Amino acid sequence: MQCDICGRESKLVDAIIEGSMVSVCNICAKYGQVITLEKPKIKEEKFVKVKSKSIQKNPEVIEVIVQDYADKIKNAREKLNLKQKELANSIAERESTIQNIESGHLKPSIETAKKIEQFLKIKLIEEYKEEKKLSNINFRDEKLTIGDLLKVKNE
Ligand SMILES: [Zn+2]
């Protein structure tokens, strides 16, 4: 490669000398303005697409044993002047089961709770209705602008 100004064989740089762009050697480059061409930074275009997920649930009824089941059962049973064993026999459960339930050590199953509810005429089960849940994650497009992609430093 030959310098446009002096004709010397050299490693050339692009420069603007007297208004025109030339390829010159390092020495001649001093007379002009060297153009620094920054390599365009081309970032990978990112398309972040999060598919919207629609989670639809049918209303579900969840049955939960009340927190104070132990006291409720004990109080109701005592009001009826029933012994634990009698209550146990009446609902086809073991006496130890009733003991554990009344002491709060054993949470009755829904099935057992329903039997106790009916027998003692108390409420042991709370129903929770799970409403339809719709969680939408919208599309998110992240597009980089051309300016972000191509940054050319012009001098
Ligand atoms: Zn030169």
Residues whose N, C-alpha, C, O or C-beta is under 5 A from the ligand:
A	BS01	ZN	C3 I5 C6 G7 R8 V24 C25 C28
